[in-house]
Amino acid sequence: MKKMTCKELDGACDAEITGDTPDEMARNSREHAMSANDEAHKNKMKQMGEMLKGPEAVKKYMDDFKAKFDALPDA
């Protein structure tokens, strides 16, 4: 299992997000942001949506995220 903060995942707070795989961590991050239901998280989700328009942008973001995930130590 690996961990990052919400902010390290381009989020709005210091909550710890964990996952055994990049996909699991991304899913847990999304669930966290959606359940937080505050303006800071809503704004970050909107910014991410704007940033990730188009398949090329999504692929680049996920490739970068997976490399960052792989470099993390196991928690």
Chimera marker file (.cmm) of the C-alpha trace (Angstrom):
<marker_set name="trace">
<marker id="1" x="0.000" y="0.000" z="0.000" r="1" g="1" b="0" radius="0.5"/>
<marker id="2" x="1.207" y="3.501" z="-0.838" r="1" g="1" b="0" radius="0.5"/>
<marker id="3" x="-0.010" y="6.857" z="0.409" r="1" g="1" b="0" radius="0.5"/>
<marker id="4" x="-0.133" y="10.476" z="-0.692" r="1" g="1" b="0" radius="0.5"/>
<marker id="5" x="-1.980" y="13.491" z="0.605" r="1" g="1" b="0" radius="0.5"/>
<marker id="6" x="-4.907" y="14.987" z="-1.193" r="1" g="1" b="0" radius="0.5"/>
<marker id="7" x="-2.692" y="18.020" z="-1.978" r="1" g="1" b="0" radius="0.5"/>
<marker id="8" x="0.020" y="15.783" z="-3.443" r="1" g="1" b="0" radius="0.5"/>
<marker id="9" x="-2.697" y="14.462" z="-5.758" r="1" g="1" b="0" radius="0.5"/>
<marker id="10" x="-3.514" y="18.031" z="-6.879" r="1" g="1" b="0" radius="0.5"/>
<marker id="11" x="-6.275" y="18.232" z="-4.293" r="1" g="1" b="0" radius="0.5"/>
<marker id="12" x="-7.298" y="20.700" z="-1.612" r="1" g="1" b="0" radius="0.5"/>
<marker id="13" x="-6.352" y="19.251" z="1.788" r="1" g="1" b="0" radius="0.5"/>
<marker id="14" x="-3.905" y="17.172" z="3.784" r="1" g="1" b="0" radius="0.5"/>
<marker id="15" x="-6.088" y="14.060" z="4.047" r="1" g="1" b="0" radius="0.5"/>
<marker id="16" x="-4.174" y="10.836" z="3.458" r="1" g="1" b="0" radius="0.5"/>
<marker id="17" x="-5.144" y="8.863" z="0.367" r="1" g="1" b="0" radius="0.5"/>
<marker id="18" x="-3.976" y="5.261" z="0.048" r="1" g="1" b="0" radius="0.5"/>
<marker id="19" x="-3.942" y="2.606" z="-2.630" r="1" g="1" b="0" radius="0.5"/>
<marker id="20" x="-2.238" y="-0.606" z="-3.683" r="1" g="1" b="0" radius="0.5"/>
<marker id="21" x="-2.260" y="0.416" z="-7.349" r="1" g="1" b="0" radius="0.5"/>
<marker id="22" x="-2.314" y="3.745" z="-9.187" r="1" g="1" b="0" radius="0.5"/>
<marker id="23" x="-5.894" y="3.069" z="-10.276" r="1" g="1" b="0" radius="0.5"/>
<marker id="24" x="-7.000" y="2.322" z="-6.707" r="1" g="1" b="0" radius="0.5"/>
<marker id="25" x="-5.353" y="5.481" z="-5.393" r="1" g="1" b="0" radius="0.5"/>
<marker id="26" x="-6.924" y="7.564" z="-8.161" r="1" g="1" b="0" radius="0.5"/>
<marker id="27" x="-10.335" y="6.064" z="-7.372" r="1" g="1" b="0" radius="0.5"/>
<marker id="28" x="-9.879" y="6.708" z="-3.635" r="1" g="1" b="0" radius="0.5"/>
<marker id="29" x="-8.806" y="10.271" z="-4.368" r="1" g="1" b="0" radius="0.5"/>
<marker id="30" x="-11.918" y="10.878" z="-6.491" r="1" g="1" b="0" radius="0.5"/>
<marker id="31" x="-14.154" y="9.384" z="-3.792" r="1" g="1" b="0" radius="0.5"/>
<marker id="32" x="-12.500" y="11.567" z="-1.150" r="1" g="1" b="0" radius="0.5"/>
<marker id="33" x="-12.937" y="14.747" z="-3.208" r="1" g="1" b="0" radius="0.5"/>
<marker id="34" x="-16.566" y="13.953" z="-3.963" r="1" g="1" b="0" radius="0.5"/>
<marker id="35" x="-17.395" y="13.146" z="-0.341" r="1" g="1" b="0" radius="0.5"/>
<marker id="36" x="-15.632" y="16.254" z="1.030" r="1" g="1" b="0" radius="0.5"/>
<marker id="37" x="-18.386" y="18.369" z="-0.547" r="1" g="1" b="0" radius="0.5"/>
<marker id="38" x="-16.749" y="21.733" z="0.150" r="1" g="1" b="0" radius="0.5"/>
<marker id="39" x="-15.862" y="24.626" z="-2.128" r="1" g="1" b="0" radius="0.5"/>
<marker id="40" x="-12.113" y="23.939" z="-2.092" r="1" g="1" b="0" radius="0.5"/>
<marker id="41" x="-12.565" y="20.368" z="-3.323" r="1" g="1" b="0" radius="0.5"/>
<marker id="42" x="-15.281" y="21.364" z="-5.796" r="1" g="1" b="0" radius="0.5"/>
<marker id="43" x="-12.937" y="23.992" z="-7.274" r="1" g="1" b="0" radius="0.5"/>
<marker id="44" x="-10.066" y="21.499" z="-7.556" r="1" g="1" b="0" radius="0.5"/>
<marker id="45" x="-12.349" y="18.968" z="-9.261" r="1" g="1" b="0" radius="0.5"/>
<marker id="46" x="-13.463" y="21.636" z="-11.728" r="1" g="1" b="0" radius="0.5"/>
<marker id="47" x="-9.830" y="22.602" z="-12.440" r="1" g="1" b="0" radius="0.5"/>
<marker id="48" x="-8.930" y="18.946" z="-13.007" r="1" g="1" b="0" radius="0.5"/>
<marker id="49" x="-11.849" y="18.564" z="-15.396" r="1" g="1" b="0" radius="0.5"/>
<marker id="50" x="-10.654" y="21.550" z="-17.403" r="1" g="1" b="0" radius="0.5"/>
<marker id="51" x="-7.047" y="20.344" z="-17.388" r="1" g="1" b="0" radius="0.5"/>
<marker id="52" x="-7.937" y="16.807" z="-18.491" r="1" g="1" b="0" radius="0.5"/>
<marker id="53" x="-9.877" y="17.641" z="-21.622" r="1" g="1" b="0" radius="0.5"/>
<marker id="54" x="-8.978" y="15.261" z="-24.393" r="1" g="1" b="0" radius="0.5"/>
<marker id="55" x="-7.442" y="11.806" z="-24.406" r="1" g="1" b="0" radius="0.5"/>
<marker id="56" x="-3.873" y="13.080" z="-24.808" r="1" g="1" b="0" radius="0.5"/>
<marker id="57" x="-4.107" y="15.204" z="-21.657" r="1" g="1" b="0" radius="0.5"/>
<marker id="58" x="-5.576" y="12.306" z="-19.680" r="1" g="1" b="0" radius="0.5"/>
<marker id="59" x="-2.872" y="9.913" z="-20.889" r="1" g="1" b="0" radius="0.5"/>
<marker id="60" x="-0.073" y="12.336" z="-19.999" r="1" g="1" b="0" radius="0.5"/>
<marker id="61" x="-1.539" y="13.017" z="-16.554" r="1" g="1" b="0" radius="0.5"/>
<marker id="62" x="-1.969" y="9.296" z="-15.830" r="1" g="1" b="0" radius="0.5"/>
<marker id="63" x="1.520" y="8.437" z="-17.102" r="1" g="1" b="0" radius="0.5"/>
<marker id="64" x="2.980" y="11.132" z="-14.833" r="1" g="1" b="0" radius="0.5"/>
<marker id="65" x="0.852" y="9.978" z="-11.901" r="1" g="1" b="0" radius="0.5"/>
<marker id="66" x="1.827" y="6.329" z="-12.370" r="1" g="1" b="0" radius="0.5"/>
<marker id="67" x="5.528" y="7.269" z="-12.386" r="1" g="1" b="0" radius="0.5"/>
<marker id="68" x="5.024" y="9.295" z="-9.201" r="1" g="1" b="0" radius="0.5"/>
<marker id="69" x="3.102" y="6.384" z="-7.624" r="1" g="1" b="0" radius="0.5"/>
<marker id="70" x="5.808" y="3.864" z="-8.563" r="1" g="1" b="0" radius="0.5"/>
<marker id="71" x="8.458" y="6.069" z="-6.911" r="1" g="1" b="0" radius="0.5"/>
<marker id="72" x="6.600" y="6.124" z="-3.572" r="1" g="1" b="0" radius="0.5"/>
<marker id="73" x="7.794" y="3.867" z="-0.771" r="1" g="1" b="0" radius="0.5"/>
<marker id="74" x="5.399" y="1.229" z="0.509" r="1" g="1" b="0" radius="0.5"/>
<marker id="75" x="3.534" y="2.473" z="3.564" r="1" g="1" b="0" radius="0.5"/>
<link id1="1" id2="2" r="1" g="1" b="0" radius="0.2"/>
<link id1="2" id2="3" r="1" g="1" b="0" radius="0.2"/>
<link id1="3" id2="4" r="1" g="1" b="0" radius="0.2"/>
<link id1="4" id2="5" r="1" g="1" b="0" radius="0.2"/>
<link id1="5" id2="6" r="1" g="1" b="0" radius="0.2"/>
<link id1="6" id2="7" r="1" g="1" b="0" radius="0.2"/>
<link id1="7" id2="8" r="1" g="1" b="0" radius="0.2"/>
<link id1="8" id2="9" r="1" g="1" b="0" radius="0.2"/>
<link id1="9" id2="10" r="1" g="1" b="0" radius="0.2"/>
<link id1="10" id2="11" r="1" g="1" b="0" radius="0.2"/>
<link id1="11" id2="12" r="1" g="1" b="0" radius="0.2"/>
<link id1="12" id2="13" r="1" g="1" b="0" radius="0.2"/>
<link id1="13" id2="14" r="1" g="1" b="0" radius="0.2"/>
<link id1="14" id2="15" r="1" g="1" b="0" radius="0.2"/>
<link id1="15" id2="16" r="1" g="1" b="0" radius="0.2"/>
<link id1="16" id2="17" r="1" g="1" b="0" radius="0.2"/>
<link id1="17" id2="18" r="1" g="1" b="0" radius="0.2"/>
<link id1="18" id2="19" r="1" g="1" b="0" radius="0.2"/>
<link id1="19" id2="20" r="1" g="1" b="0" radius="0.2"/>
<link id1="20" id2="21" r="1" g="1" b="0" radius="0.2"/>
<link id1="21" id2="22" r="1" g="1" b="0" radius="0.2"/>
<link id1="22" id2="23" r="1" g="1" b="0" radius="0.2"/>
<link id1="23" id2="24" r="1" g="1" b="0" radius="0.2"/>
<link id1="24" id2="25" r="1" g="1" b="0" radius="0.2"/>
<link id1="25" id2="26" r="1" g="1" b="0" radius="0.2"/>
<link id1="26" id2="27" r="1" g="1" b="0" radius="0.2"/>
<link id1="27" id2="28" r="1" g="1" b="0" radius="0.2"/>
<link id1="28" id2="29" r="1" g="1" b="0" radius="0.2"/>
<link id1="29" id2="30" r="1" g="1" b="0" radius="0.2"/>
<link id1="30" id2="31" r="1" g="1" b="0" radius="0.2"/>
<link id1="31" id2="32" r="1" g="1" b="0" radius="0.2"/>
<link id1="32" id2="33" r="1" g="1" b="0" radius="0.2"/>
<link id1="33" id2="34" r="1" g="1" b="0" radius="0.2"/>
<link id1="34" id2="35" r="1" g="1" b="0" radius="0.2"/>
<link id1="35" id2="36" r="1" g="1" b="0" radius="0.2"/>
<link id1="36" id2="37" r="1" g="1" b="0" radius="0.2"/>
<link id1="37" id2="38" r="1" g="1" b="0" radius="0.2"/>
<link id1="38" id2="39" r="1" g="1" b="0" radius="0.2"/>
<link id1="39" id2="40" r="1" g="1" b="0" radius="0.2"/>
<link id1="40" id2="41" r="1" g="1" b="0" radius="0.2"/>
<link id1="41" id2="42" r="1" g="1" b="0" radius="0.2"/>
<link id1="42" id2="43" r="1" g="1" b="0" radius="0.2"/>
<link id1="43" id2="44" r="1" g="1" b="0" radius="0.2"/>
<link id1="44" id2="45" r="1" g="1" b="0" radius="0.2"/>
<link id1="45" id2="46" r="1" g="1" b="0" radius="0.2"/>
<link id1="46" id2="47" r="1" g="1" b="0" radius="0.2"/>
<link id1="47" id2="48" r="1" g="1" b="0" radius="0.2"/>
<link id1="48" id2="49" r="1" g="1" b="0" radius="0.2"/>
<link id1="49" id2="50" r="1" g="1" b="0" radius="0.2"/>
<link id1="50" id2="51" r="1" g="1" b="0" radius="0.2"/>
<link id1="51" id2="52" r="1" g="1" b="0" radius="0.2"/>
<link id1="52" id2="53" r="1" g="1" b="0" radius="0.2"/>
<link id1="53" id2="54" r="1" g="1" b="0" radius="0.2"/>
<link id1="54" id2="55" r="1" g="1" b="0" radius="0.2"/>
<link id1="55" id2="56" r="1" g="1" b="0" radius="0.2"/>
<link id1="56" id2="57" r="1" g="1" b="0" radius="0.2"/>
<link id1="57" id2="58" r="1" g="1" b="0" radius="0.2"/>
<link id1="58" id2="59" r="1" g="1" b="0" radius="0.2"/>
<link id1="59" id2="60" r="1" g="1" b="0" radius="0.2"/>
<link id1="60" id2="61" r="1" g="1" b="0" radius="0.2"/>
<link id1="61" id2="62" r="1" g="1" b="0" radius="0.2"/>
<link id1="62" id2="63" r="1" g="1" b="0" radius="0.2"/>
<link id1="63" id2="64" r="1" g="1" b="0" radius="0.2"/>
<link id1="64" id2="65" r="1" g="1" b="0" radius="0.2"/>
<link id1="65" id2="66" r="1" g="1" b="0" radius="0.2"/>
<link id1="66" id2="67" r="1" g="1" b="0" radius="0.2"/>
<link id1="67" id2="68" r="1" g="1" b="0" radius="0.2"/>
<link id1="68" id2="69" r="1" g="1" b="0" radius="0.2"/>
<link id1="69" id2="70" r="1" g="1" b="0" radius="0.2"/>
<link id1="70" id2="71" r="1" g="1" b="0" radius="0.2"/>
<link id1="71" id2="72" r="1" g="1" b="0" radius="0.2"/>
<link id1="72" id2="73" r="1" g="1" b="0" radius="0.2"/>
<link id1="73" id2="74" r="1" g="1" b="0" radius="0.2"/>
<link id1="74" id2="75" r="1" g="1" b="0" radius="0.2"/>
</marker_set>
